[in-house]
Amino acid sequence: MRLGLRLILSLVVGITLVTYFISRSQVRSEKEGLRSDLERRAEVFAESLQEIVQPAFDHDSRAELRRIVNRFENRQRLAGVAVYDSQGSVLAESATLEDRVTPPPVPFDRLKQDQGFGEFFHRDGKAVHVYYLPLHKDGSVEGALAIFDDASYIEAQSKSIWRETIWHVIAQVLLVVFVTLLIVRWTVVLPMSRMSQWIKDLRSGKAHPRVKLPKDDFLAPFSEEVVNLARSLHEARAAAAEEARLRETGESLWTPERLRVSLQSKLHGSLFVVSNREPYVHTQRGKNIEVSVPASGLVTALEPVLCACNGTWIAFGSGDADRATVGEHDRLRVPPDKPEYTLRRVWLTKEEEQGYYYGFSNEGLWPLCHIAHTRPIFRVSDWQSYQDANRKFANVVLEEMEGSEQALVLVQDYHFALLPRMIKDARPDVRVAIFWHIPWPNPEAFGICPWQRELLDGLLGADLVAFHTQAHCNNFLETVDAALESRVEWEHFSVKRRDHVTYVRPFPISVDFREAQLEPAFLGPSPYDLRASLLKAHGVRASFLGVGVDRVDYTKGIIERFRAVERFLEKWPSYVGRFTFVQIGAPSRTTIPRYHDLLSEVESEAARINARFAKNGSWKPMILLTRHHSHEEILPYYRAADLCMVTSLHDGMNLVAKEFVAARDDEEGALILSRFTGATRELRDALVVNPYDTEQLADAIRMALEMDAEERQSRMRRMRQIVKEHNVYRWAGSLITELSEIRIDEREPEVAKAHSYGNV
């Protein structure tokens, strides 16, 4: 109420002041116009009358002068006419002049200049204008003609304008106050009331923390902060309830809160994460800069770790507005809405990015490690760029670590195989780990690389080398044993080289299981309704839906998947017109010819299958969506699908399989999973297939669609339990715990404690 009164009072004062100054200017302008008009009319009248008066004045004919002045006595707004001699005595004047106004003394000193002039004066409360013209005798000024006009109408006109202004002000104030009260009520009071009620309901557990806010609402920034605060409150309450439940049931489930507490008790120094991909990308959109989070399990996994210890994430600044958002030392506090750790960006030239990332990393190491029958390409220039980029990142890491004791460095993936050695040589006191997210091939396959020894030596600079599966650990140790002079301790899964011990461990990465539970399926549409809605958006009607989610990469087996769908429709034609497969395929590394050609091949294959089977406009077997989709956009497809196909030809883990399982809180849906993924080691209740076997894939599609409901639900229930227990927070906590407990001064692997993923 006080806010409304203050606002109304401010508006009244503001409108009054503005109107006053405008009206005053208007009155002044009107007054000056009327006075000017009066002076002009008086001058014209005086000059015309002078021609008549002058002859009578020359002959000293007072009678004639009186007759002349009385002739004009009743002229409109004329107060009177008078004729004076050189002494100022009245020779003749209008009969009623003295009744109307008392004439002032004649200013003969000005008349001597032989020019007419006028002036305003007040007599007896009246405003009067007088205009004087000189009268001559023998060539000299010997008298004066005076024209007196009533000027009171000018004041009356000014008062009328002020009266109208006052009424206008009153009307404007009433109208503005009324409109303002309506606007305040609609745009402030009602939204605030709704928000207040929502907060009350949230505190009482009746409301959900995720609400849609109007984007054009001027209260949106405030609303966003309130929603973020409410969401934090909801998450804290849910976390407390979950922790209480876990204590009650004796479960050992990893949560962000447990990860935070665990790391705070184990980390005694700063944590530094190094990756090629940054967690936040700033992009120029017209005149605005937008911030986005890449669709990456890496961000999901590592951000809680960095938030827990106020760490530093070092990454390549790939956004076109990244430079505009960092400080003097290329640093930025993130997340944007609640800064808890530092992002340090590293800049690479286009040539460095081309050689290090697209060249050596993705045309060399990627096909080398993925046995997908694509020939790796190794160029000397790419190798040089790879070394230069690793050195540039190493310099930044060392700069950030300056002054830090007991620091931990967690290097991510195959882009930085040389980095551990570079860091360790400069700072032997820090603990360094590298997580290799892609497969590690057998020694013979890796031996194709001309610089395998340099890469292995760089990796062995780390205290801990981590992979997804034990098989990859074994392949790595066998490769080291075959290529380098070192001592491999198979009992402890460690390598001793240059008096430095490196441990090799499996840490299967996972997803944030809790994220999928923020909006339970029973709060939204059923899978049937959701499926119909999604297909309708693409102009398709079908009874069954399959989904695949991948980057368009030759390791993902997308073509093999399409041919399996084709074979399935051939073998069981009853599903023609009833089954549709949606492939969400994000274009990737399209500057590399192999990827560019693959995208064209995928599009052609989908078009060919559609042309073969689609007989009407309301159904087609394939829907190909070749653009980047956010997790929020993909989630409805996971929840609506009857089956999800993950048919990678070779994969380190493949988180799509786990994302699909985590999304199915209705315990429905079937997972068809390639046996060449790391995920098959954990998700044993999936329909495991050989992606090269088209007949087996087609049979698996039919089995997924026709599986008994009880069996389908029991399979999904067991897989969900595995993903829930072995979630991304457990992965991060296990990895950091293992690294923090390594003694960096040890010389013999026998004294090391043999930790494993399952013991943490």
Order of alpha helices (4+ residues) and beta strands (2+ residues): alpha-alpha-beta-beta-alpha-alpha-beta-beta-beta-alpha-alpha-alpha-alpha-beta-beta-beta-alpha-beta-beta-beta-alpha-alpha-alpha-beta-alpha-beta-alpha-alpha-beta-alpha-beta-beta-beta-alpha-beta-alpha-beta-alpha-beta-alpha-beta-alpha-beta-beta-alpha-alpha-alpha
